Amino acid sequence: MFKKLLAAAGVGGAEVETELFTHGVQPGGIVEGVIRLRGGNVAQDISRIAVDFVTRVEQEYEDHEGLRDTGFGWTAVHGPLHLPVGAPLEFRFGARAPMETPITFYNGRHLPGTQVALRTVVEIQGAVDAADTDPIGVGALPAQHVLLEAVERLGFPLRSADVEAGRIRNSAQQLPFYQEIEFGGSHNYPQLNQLELTFIAADHGMSVVLEADKRGTWYSEGSDVFDALWVDYAALGHRDWAGELHHRLAGMISRH
């Protein structure tokens, strides 16, 4: 549906509608669509039309945590233009989802706790900028699918996912946030309460960060233990990833 934009005087503004031709995408894929503008009762000058992706990010403040919609992957669609009274205009676009875009679907299942949308931004001179958002599904990359499936094969049940503000130390992370995918404990690894995976995906491979909540014992306190590995997309089918993860987890468990 067309959504009204505010004119400079607050009345008689233009209307905008965004139609997505792509409702699902993988990181690195292209979302295509069209933005339609329809002039109102007064002419308006549009400074810029653009689209970006939006996800809800957990942000830590001094005394609490909060959620904030955060934009990323900005794509310019059209530069300055004059929108006459009642005039219809439309602009096709293609927006590439960054490789680090949080995933919302894996193995036909929605990952609870993560949402991604495409936001249309219309900047209007002398008026409030307008924004319209359309939800999209982001499916796991083949490498992400393989690693998540390997974790489940080791007995860890998938629970949820969230997106947190900040950076992973010593990584090539590009975006100002990262996604954590949480699994419950496995009977095969009674020393661990839970396991979290973070993917830092790039064009030719990805870093996989493992964080486990290690149970305490009578002589030591519980602690968070970490490890990381690199997955080369070209070599994805040539390794036993469940075996590799088991080796990594065993090392994390034995770590003091």
C-alpha positions as CSV (number, residue, x, y, z in Angstrom):
1,M,0.0,0.0,0.0
2,F,1.1,3.6,-0.7
3,K,2.3,5.4,2.4
4,K,1.9,9.2,2.7
5,L,5.0,11.4,3.0
6,L,4.8,14.7,4.8
7,A,4.8,17.8,2.7
8,A,6.8,20.8,3.9
9,A,3.5,22.4,5.2
10,G,2.5,19.1,6.8
11,V,-0.4,18.4,4.4
12,G,-0.8,17.2,0.8
13,G,2.4,15.2,0.7
14,A,3.5,12.5,-1.8
15,E,3.0,8.8,-1.3
16,V,5.5,5.9,-1.5
17,E,5.2,2.2,-2.1
18,T,8.0,-0.4,-2.2
19,E,7.4,-3.7,-3.8
20,L,10.0,-6.5,-3.3
21,F,10.5,-9.0,-6.0
22,T,12.8,-11.0,-3.7
23,H,11.4,-12.0,-0.3
24,G,14.2,-14.4,0.6
25,V,18.0,-14.1,0.1
26,Q,21.2,-15.5,1.4
27,P,24.1,-13.3,2.6
28,G,25.8,-11.8,-0.5
29,G,22.6,-12.2,-2.5
30,I,20.7,-9.5,-4.3
31,V,17.2,-8.2,-3.2
32,E,15.4,-6.7,-6.1
33,G,12.3,-4.5,-6.1
34,V,10.7,-1.2,-7.2
35,I,10.0,2.0,-5.3
36,R,7.0,3.9,-6.5
37,L,6.4,7.6,-5.7
38,R,3.2,9.4,-6.4
39,G,3.1,13.2,-6.1
40,G,0.7,14.8,-3.7
41,N,-1.2,18.1,-3.7
42,V,2.0,20.1,-3.6
43,A,5.3,19.7,-5.4
44,Q,8.2,18.3,-3.3
45,D,12.0,18.2,-3.7
46,I,13.4,14.8,-2.9
47,S,17.0,14.9,-1.7
48,R,17.8,11.2,-2.0
49,I,16.1,7.8,-2.3
50,A,17.9,4.8,-0.8
51,V,17.4,1.4,0.7
52,D,19.2,-0.4,3.5
53,F,18.9,-3.6,5.6
54,V,17.7,-3.4,9.2
55,T,18.0,-5.8,12.1
56,R,17.3,-5.5,15.8
57,V,20.5,-5.3,17.8
58,E,21.0,-5.8,21.6
59,Q,22.9,-2.8,22.9
60,E,24.5,-2.6,26.4
61,Y,24.2,0.6,28.3
62,E,25.6,1.6,31.6
63,D,22.8,0.1,33.7
64,H,20.7,-1.9,31.3
65,E,20.4,-3.6,27.9
66,G,18.1,-2.4,25.2
67,L,17.1,-3.2,21.6
68,R,17.7,-0.9,18.7
69,D,16.9,-1.2,15.0
70,T,20.2,-0.8,13.2
71,G,20.6,-0.2,9.5
72,F,23.4,-1.6,7.4
73,G,24.3,-2.3,3.7
74,W,23.1,1.1,2.4
75,T,22.3,1.2,-1.3
76,A,21.6,4.5,-3.2
77,V,18.7,4.3,-5.6
78,H,18.3,7.8,-7.0
79,G,19.8,11.3,-6.4
80,P,18.0,14.6,-6.1
81,L,14.7,15.0,-8.0
82,H,11.7,17.2,-8.2
83,L,8.3,15.5,-7.7
84,P,5.6,17.5,-9.4
85,V,2.0,17.5,-8.2
86,G,0.3,14.1,-8.7
87,A,3.2,12.8,-10.8
88,P,3.9,9.0,-10.7
89,L,7.6,7.9,-10.7
90,E,9.1,4.5,-10.1
91,F,12.7,3.2,-9.6
92,R,14.0,-0.3,-9.9
93,F,16.8,-1.3,-7.5
94,G,19.0,-4.2,-6.5
95,A,20.5,-4.2,-3.0
96,R,23.3,-6.7,-2.1
97,A,22.9,-8.2,1.3
98,P,26.3,-7.9,3.1
99,M,28.0,-11.3,3.8
100,E,27.7,-10.7,7.5
101,T,23.9,-10.2,7.3
102,P,22.3,-12.2,10.2
103,I,20.5,-15.3,9.0
104,T,16.9,-15.9,10.0
105,F,16.3,-19.3,8.5
106,Y,18.2,-22.6,8.7
107,N,17.0,-26.0,7.4
108,G,13.5,-24.8,6.8
109,R,13.2,-23.3,10.3
110,H,13.0,-19.8,11.5
111,L,15.7,-18.8,13.9
112,P,13.7,-17.2,16.9
113,G,15.1,-13.9,18.0
114,T,16.4,-12.5,14.7
115,Q,14.6,-10.4,12.2
116,V,15.8,-8.6,9.1
117,A,14.0,-6.1,6.9
118,L,14.7,-3.9,3.9
119,R,14.0,-0.2,4.7
120,T,13.2,2.4,2.0
121,V,14.4,5.9,2.9
122,V,13.1,9.0,1.1
123,E,14.7,12.2,2.2
124,I,12.5,15.2,1.5
125,Q,13.6,18.8,1.7
126,G,11.7,20.8,4.3
127,A,9.9,17.7,5.7
128,V,10.3,14.7,7.9
129,D,12.3,11.9,6.1
130,A,10.0,8.9,5.3
131,A,10.9,5.3,5.8
132,D,9.1,2.1,4.9
133,T,10.2,-1.4,6.0
134,D,9.5,-4.8,4.4
135,P,10.6,-8.0,6.2
136,I,12.7,-10.5,4.3
137,G,14.0,-14.0,5.1
138,V,17.7,-14.6,5.1
139,G,18.7,-18.2,4.6
140,A,21.9,-19.8,5.8
141,L,24.8,-20.1,3.4
142,P,25.8,-23.6,2.5
143,A,28.8,-23.4,4.8
144,Q,26.7,-22.1,7.7
145,H,24.1,-24.9,7.1
146,V,26.9,-27.5,7.2
147,L,28.3,-26.2,10.5
148,L,24.9,-25.8,12.2
149,E,24.0,-29.3,11.1
150,A,27.3,-30.7,12.5
151,V,26.6,-29.0,15.9
152,E,23.2,-30.7,16.0
153,R,24.7,-34.0,15.1
154,L,26.8,-33.7,18.2
155,G,23.6,-33.5,20.3
156,F,23.3,-29.7,20.8
157,P,19.7,-28.6,20.3
158,L,19.2,-25.3,18.5
159,R,17.5,-22.8,20.8
160,S,17.6,-19.2,19.5
161,A,19.6,-16.4,18.0
162,D,20.3,-12.8,18.7
163,V,22.3,-9.9,17.3
164,E,24.7,-8.1,19.6
165,A,26.4,-4.7,19.2
166,G,30.2,-4.9,19.3
167,R,33.1,-6.6,17.6
168,I,34.7,-10.0,17.7
169,R,38.3,-9.6,18.7
170,N,41.0,-10.4,16.1
171,S,38.4,-11.0,13.3
172,A,37.8,-9.3,9.9
173,Q,34.3,-8.3,11.0
174,Q,32.9,-5.4,8.9
175,L,29.6,-4.7,10.5
176,P,29.2,-3.1,14.0
177,F,27.3,-6.1,15.3
178,Y,27.4,-9.9,15.2
179,Q,24.9,-12.7,15.4
180,E,25.1,-15.4,18.1
181,I,23.3,-18.7,17.5
182,E,22.6,-20.5,20.8
183,F,22.4,-24.3,21.4
184,G,21.4,-26.0,24.6
185,G,23.6,-28.6,26.3
186,S,24.5,-32.0,24.8
187,H,24.5,-35.3,26.7
188,N,27.7,-36.1,24.8
189,Y,29.4,-33.1,26.5
190,P,28.1,-33.0,30.1
191,Q,30.8,-30.5,31.0
192,L,29.1,-27.8,28.9
193,N,25.9,-26.0,29.7
194,Q,25.4,-24.5,26.3
195,L,27.2,-23.6,23.1
196,E,27.1,-20.5,20.9
197,L,28.2,-20.0,17.3
198,T,29.1,-16.8,15.5
199,F,29.7,-16.6,11.8
200,I,31.9,-13.9,10.3
201,A,31.3,-14.6,6.7
202,A,33.3,-13.2,3.8
203,D,33.2,-13.8,0.0
204,H,35.5,-16.9,0.0
205,G,35.2,-18.3,3.5
206,M,34.1,-17.5,7.0
207,S,35.4,-17.5,10.6
208,V,33.4,-19.6,13.0
209,V,33.7,-18.5,16.7
210,L,32.7,-21.0,19.3
211,E,31.8,-20.0,22.8
212,A,30.8,-22.6,25.5
213,D,29.6,-22.2,29.0
214,K,31.7,-24.7,30.9
215,R,30.3,-26.1,34.1
216,G,32.2,-25.6,37.4
217,T,33.6,-28.5,39.4
218,W,34.4,-29.0,43.1
219,Y,37.9,-27.5,42.5
220,S,37.2,-24.9,39.8
221,E,34.5,-22.3,38.9
222,G,32.5,-22.3,35.8
223,S,33.8,-20.2,32.9
224,D,33.3,-19.2,29.3
225,V,35.7,-20.9,26.9
226,F,36.4,-19.9,23.3
227,D,37.8,-21.2,20.1
228,A,37.7,-20.3,16.4
229,L,38.2,-21.9,13.1
230,W,38.2,-20.9,9.4
231,V,36.0,-22.5,6.8
232,D,37.1,-22.3,3.2
233,Y,34.0,-22.5,1.0
234,A,36.0,-24.3,-1.8
235,A,37.0,-27.1,0.7
236,L,33.6,-27.3,2.4
237,G,32.9,-30.9,1.3
238,H,36.3,-32.3,2.0
239,R,36.3,-32.3,5.8
240,D,34.4,-34.0,8.5
241,W,33.0,-31.0,10.3
242,A,31.3,-32.9,13.1
243,G,34.7,-34.5,13.8
244,E,36.5,-31.1,13.6
245,L,34.0,-29.5,16.0
246,H,34.3,-32.5,18.4
247,H,38.1,-32.0,18.4
248,R,37.7,-28.3,19.1
249,L,35.1,-28.9,21.9
250,A,37.4,-31.5,23.6
251,G,40.2,-28.9,23.6
252,M,37.9,-26.3,25.1
253,I,36.7,-28.7,27.8
254,S,40.3,-29.6,28.8
255,R,41.4,-26.0,29.0
256,H,42.0,-24.6,32.5
